[in-house]
Each structure stands twice: as structure tokens, then as C-alpha cells.
């Protein structure tokens, strides 16, 4: 097993942090792509291979507080829950009305309902 401080491991964690950060930045411009979940993943990867990036993300005036709330309490703001739920409901409707196989039209909405249930079980601010 490769040590977490091995140079290759550090490079891999940094690459993951960059990839998630890029996806988060794309999410800032595209409303359908979530920003904060990718920032959470970027901060987690950075904590293992790029402490300066992690410090930057945690100290960011806009995105730092949600990352810190998630790490401290697993908290998700109510507004984010509503937006995510609306997006998942719209996705579920589109899948149900699509010509996809029956198992897909039932499985995807069921999975989205499970995610929504988990999301609403998280503490709020």
C-alpha cells in the first residue's frame, strides 16, 4: 500500500483536488451543476495532498463557510435542500416520462427519493 505522504499519492490527491475544483468552477457558471458538493470533495482531496489549497478553500469568504459547516456538523442550509430537491424532482419527472426501460423509470426516481430523504435528515444552519 502506498503511504499517504508518498510523492505519487500526493500528486494523485492534488490531481483529484484540481479536478473537483474545476467541476465546482463550472458549477458556478452552470446552474444545473452543483458547486458546493464539488468544493467539499476538492477540500477533502486537498486535505490529503495540498494543505495550502485546503486552507484557501476553508478561508474563502463565500465558499468557506459551507465547507466548514459540513465538516463540523454535516449541515446543509435549508435553501440548498429545497433547490436540490426541486432539481431531483424535475429529473425524476423527466426520467419517468422518457422512453427509458421500465426498470430505469422506477429505479432512478427511487434513488433520488433516497438521496432527498438523506439530504433532509441532515442538520441545518
Secondary structure, DSSP 4 states (H G I P E B T S, - for coil): ---TTSHHHHHHHHHHHHHHHHHHHHHHH-TTS-SHHHHHHHHHHHHHH-HHHHHHHHH-TTTHHHHHHHHHH----HHHHHHHHHHHHHHHHHHHHSSS-HHHHHHHHHHHHHHHHHHHHS---
